Amino acid sequence: PSSSTNCSKDNPVLTADITDFSKIQKITAPGSPSSEGPKGHSFIWTEHQRVPLYVPVDAVFDAGSYSKDTADSPAQYLLIFDVKGYCNFKFRFDHVDAPVDAIRQNFSSVPKVSDSRTTIAENRVELKAGDLAGYTSGTRQAGNWDFGLYNMAQKGALAESYGMHSYAVCWVNYFDSGKQEQYRKLLDGPKLV
């Protein structure tokens, strides 16, 4: 959680789409089971299309990793952002192919292998809602990528899960009602309500 006293303890409102909405095929809802336990993020299915990733709210790039599962697999980025002006909210994109240069400069040009531990950004990049964070074609296997929103002040519906997942919230609920309706039509799987 942020130690800043100049931040709101209210809930943020997401105002910008996380990608080109027309490219989304479906969204696996937060809370879906996996071999590691329930995931607090959604899987955004864009069918291997190269899509832009937009920050949905004013944010500051906080931490991330650049890694690959094995020596032969492709390297991708995990990007974690603080929601600007809100004490305890973070969001993440995972399986990012190409972050914008200002963010990419925080990482070594050589990916870690079998090590996705995050490191704190030396250059905390500020972005406005709707700004480009990077591009992705998703995972090589499924062509999807991850997006999640977290309230680090309190464990949520996945409190028994691990790491950030236990602080997950249903990010769709943080959009205004019009966008909530659009995203809900694409949600598939259990709902974190």
C-alpha positions as CSV (number, residue, x, y, z in Angstrom):
1,P,0.0,0.0,0.0
2,S,1.0,3.6,-0.7
3,S,2.4,5.5,2.3
4,S,1.3,8.9,0.7
5,T,-1.1,11.0,2.7
6,N,-2.2,12.9,-0.4
7,C,-4.3,10.1,-1.8
8,S,-7.9,9.2,-1.8
9,K,-9.2,6.1,0.0
10,D,-12.2,6.1,-2.3
11,N,-12.5,3.7,-5.2
12,P,-11.1,4.9,-8.5
13,V,-13.2,5.0,-11.7
14,L,-11.7,3.5,-14.8
15,T,-12.4,5.7,-17.8
16,A,-10.5,4.3,-20.8
17,D,-10.7,0.9,-22.5
18,I,-7.8,-1.4,-21.8
19,T,-7.3,-2.2,-25.5
20,D,-9.1,-1.7,-28.8
21,F,-12.5,-3.0,-27.6
22,S,-13.4,-4.4,-31.1
23,K,-10.5,-6.9,-30.9
24,I,-11.7,-8.6,-27.7
25,Q,-13.3,-12.0,-28.4
26,K,-14.1,-12.8,-24.7
27,I,-12.9,-12.1,-21.2
28,T,-12.3,-14.8,-18.6
29,A,-13.7,-13.3,-15.4
30,P,-11.4,-12.7,-12.4
31,G,-11.5,-15.6,-10.0
32,S,-11.2,-18.4,-12.6
33,P,-9.5,-21.5,-11.4
34,S,-6.0,-22.5,-12.5
35,S,-3.4,-25.1,-11.5
36,E,-1.9,-22.5,-9.1
37,G,-5.3,-21.6,-7.6
38,P,-7.8,-18.9,-8.5
39,K,-6.5,-16.1,-10.5
40,G,-7.3,-12.5,-9.5
41,H,-6.9,-11.2,-13.1
42,S,-8.9,-11.7,-16.2
43,F,-7.6,-13.4,-19.4
44,I,-8.4,-11.1,-22.3
45,W,-8.8,-13.2,-25.5
46,T,-7.7,-11.3,-28.6
47,E,-6.8,-14.4,-30.7
48,H,-3.1,-13.6,-31.3
49,Q,-3.9,-10.2,-32.8
50,R,-1.3,-7.5,-32.0
51,V,-3.3,-5.1,-29.8
52,P,-2.5,-1.9,-28.0
53,L,-2.7,-1.8,-24.2
54,Y,-4.1,1.4,-22.7
55,V,-4.0,2.4,-19.1
56,P,-7.7,2.7,-17.9
57,V,-7.0,5.4,-15.4
58,D,-4.2,7.9,-14.5
59,A,-1.4,5.7,-13.3
60,V,2.3,5.5,-12.4
61,F,4.4,2.5,-13.6
62,D,5.6,0.9,-10.4
63,A,7.2,-2.5,-11.0
64,G,7.5,-5.4,-13.4
65,S,9.5,-8.2,-14.8
66,Y,10.9,-9.3,-18.2
67,S,11.2,-13.0,-18.4
68,K,10.6,-16.3,-20.2
69,D,9.5,-19.7,-18.9
70,T,12.3,-21.6,-20.6
71,A,15.4,-20.8,-22.6
72,D,13.4,-21.5,-25.8
73,S,10.2,-19.7,-25.0
74,P,9.5,-16.1,-26.0
75,A,10.2,-13.4,-23.4
76,Q,7.3,-11.1,-22.3
77,Y,6.8,-8.4,-19.7
78,L,4.6,-8.1,-16.6
79,L,3.8,-4.4,-15.8
80,I,2.3,-3.3,-12.5
81,F,1.0,0.3,-12.1
82,D,-0.2,2.3,-9.1
83,V,-3.5,4.1,-9.7
84,K,-2.5,7.8,-9.4
85,G,-4.1,9.6,-6.5
86,Y,-5.6,6.5,-4.8
87,C,-3.8,5.0,-1.8
88,N,-4.1,1.3,-2.3
89,F,-5.1,0.4,-5.9
90,K,-2.9,-1.2,-8.4
91,F,-3.5,-2.8,-11.8
92,R,-1.4,-5.1,-14.0
93,F,-0.9,-6.2,-17.6
94,D,0.9,-9.5,-18.2
95,H,2.2,-11.2,-21.3
96,V,3.2,-7.9,-22.9
97,D,5.4,-8.1,-25.9
98,A,6.5,-4.5,-26.3
99,P,6.1,-1.8,-23.6
100,V,6.5,1.8,-24.6
101,D,10.1,2.9,-24.5
102,A,9.8,4.9,-21.2
103,I,8.7,1.7,-19.4
104,R,11.0,-0.7,-21.3
105,Q,14.0,1.3,-20.1
106,N,13.4,0.0,-16.6
107,F,14.3,-3.6,-17.7
108,S,17.5,-5.3,-18.8
109,S,17.6,-6.2,-22.5
110,V,18.3,-9.8,-21.4
111,P,15.2,-11.6,-20.0
112,K,15.3,-13.7,-16.9
113,V,14.6,-17.4,-17.4
114,S,12.2,-19.2,-15.1
115,D,12.2,-16.1,-12.8
116,S,9.2,-13.8,-13.0
117,R,9.9,-12.0,-9.7
118,T,9.2,-8.3,-10.1
119,T,11.6,-5.4,-9.4
120,I,10.6,-1.9,-8.5
121,A,10.9,0.7,-11.3
122,E,13.8,3.1,-11.2
123,N,12.0,5.4,-13.6
124,R,8.4,5.7,-12.4
125,V,6.6,6.7,-15.6
126,E,3.3,8.6,-15.2
127,L,0.6,7.9,-17.7
128,K,-2.9,9.5,-18.2
129,A,-6.1,7.4,-18.8
130,G,-6.0,6.2,-22.4
131,D,-2.2,6.5,-22.8
132,L,-0.5,3.6,-24.6
133,A,1.4,1.3,-22.2
134,G,2.5,-1.2,-24.9
135,Y,1.5,-3.9,-27.3
136,T,0.8,-7.6,-27.1
137,S,-0.2,-10.6,-29.2
138,G,-0.9,-12.6,-26.0
139,T,0.6,-15.9,-25.0
140,R,2.0,-18.1,-27.7
141,Q,-0.4,-20.9,-26.8
142,A,-3.7,-19.2,-26.3
143,G,-3.3,-15.7,-27.7
144,N,-4.7,-14.1,-24.6
145,W,-3.1,-11.7,-22.0
146,D,-3.9,-10.7,-18.4
147,F,-5.4,-7.6,-16.8
148,G,-6.3,-7.2,-13.2
149,L,-7.2,-4.6,-10.6
150,Y,-6.2,-4.9,-6.9
151,N,-7.2,-3.1,-3.7
152,M,-4.0,-3.7,-1.7
153,A,-5.7,-2.4,1.5
154,Q,-8.0,-5.4,1.9
155,K,-8.2,-9.0,0.8
156,G,-11.3,-9.7,-1.4
157,A,-13.3,-12.6,-2.7
158,L,-10.0,-14.5,-3.3
159,A,-8.6,-13.9,0.2
160,E,-7.5,-17.6,0.4
161,S,-5.4,-17.3,-2.8
162,Y,-1.8,-16.2,-3.0
163,G,0.1,-12.9,-3.5
164,M,-1.7,-10.1,-5.3
165,H,-4.5,-12.4,-6.3
166,S,-5.9,-12.3,-2.8
167,Y,-6.4,-8.5,-3.2
168,A,-8.2,-8.8,-6.5
169,V,-11.4,-6.9,-7.3
170,C,-13.7,-7.3,-10.2
171,W,-12.3,-4.6,-12.4
172,V,-15.4,-4.4,-14.6
173,N,-17.3,-2.9,-11.6
174,Y,-14.9,0.1,-11.6
175,F,-16.0,1.4,-15.0
176,D,-19.0,3.7,-15.4
177,S,-22.3,1.9,-16.0
178,G,-22.1,2.1,-19.9
179,K,-18.7,0.6,-20.1
180,Q,-19.6,-2.0,-17.4
181,E,-22.4,-3.2,-19.6
182,Q,-20.1,-3.6,-22.6
183,Y,-17.5,-5.5,-20.7
184,R,-20.0,-7.7,-18.9
185,K,-21.3,-9.0,-22.2
186,L,-17.9,-10.5,-22.8
187,L,-17.3,-11.9,-19.4
188,D,-17.1,-15.7,-19.3
189,G,-16.6,-17.9,-16.2
190,P,-17.1,-17.2,-12.4
191,K,-17.7,-13.6,-11.4
192,L,-15.9,-11.8,-8.6
193,V,-18.8,-9.9,-7.3
